[in-house]
Amino acid sequence: MHWEYTANFDGKPYPVTGNPDGDMVVAKRVSANTIETSYTLKGKPTTVNTRVVSADGKTLTVTTTGTNAQGQKVNNVQVFEKG
């Protein structure tokens, strides 16, 4: 799966291409290490991704919650570590 967007942290919606669960995204900086992106599809809220970078910068945790385009509940956690 591949999707793209360019967004500012200004609370405004920006278009998304390639994401089956969202055609618009709003990006918000929660803290120095945390970013939240909220997706909508045809004006209805779908999923929220919260990305947290660890204090040492070596681990990225992405938590996705909400409902996908098929109406299924989503609650995923992905952890990425620098090698």
Summary of the structure (lengths in Angstrom):
residues: 83
radius of gyration: 13.0
end to end distance: 23.2
largest distance: 39.3
contacts: 206
relative contact order: 0.17
helix: 0%
strand: 58%
